[in-house]
Amino acid sequence: MTDSETPPPFRILPRLTDLNRDFWTGGEHGELRFLRCQDCGTRIHPPVSVCHKDHSKNVKADAVSGRATVATYTVNHQMWMPGPEVPYVVAIVEIEEDPTIRLTTNIVGCAPEDVYIGMPVEVVFEKQPDGDDAIWLPLFQPAAEKA
Ligand SMILES: [Zn+2]
């Protein structure tokens, strides 16, 4: 990283495991990935090695569109710990392919007062160096208008 680049805000990073690696590093390829049961198609998040529907162990990560909907949100005005510049939006978003999969995330790319429940959003990744590794945090921004 050069001096001219703004470092990403400090965040507490998840520990990568074989199970969650696809989720946290899919952003390297611009993909939001979830484990998915290859037998019944159920998407599994948080990642576990067994399908909760049919107990199949045949689970593998695959990519979703990255589109989601804001289910609820709060605007954080207080700097509780080193982190993103305040104010920022902490939201729970529901994934388009499976609204039962909810991610706690930040809404970026718009003013906090422009965020609303039901807002269509799309994933954007924030790369965070993590030792020799890196993770790509899935954040969400207002979705581009559909043509
Ligand atoms: Zn299954």
Residues whose N, C-alpha, C, O or C-beta is under 5 A from the ligand:
A	BS01	ZN	C37 D39 C40 G41 T42 C51 K53 D54 S56
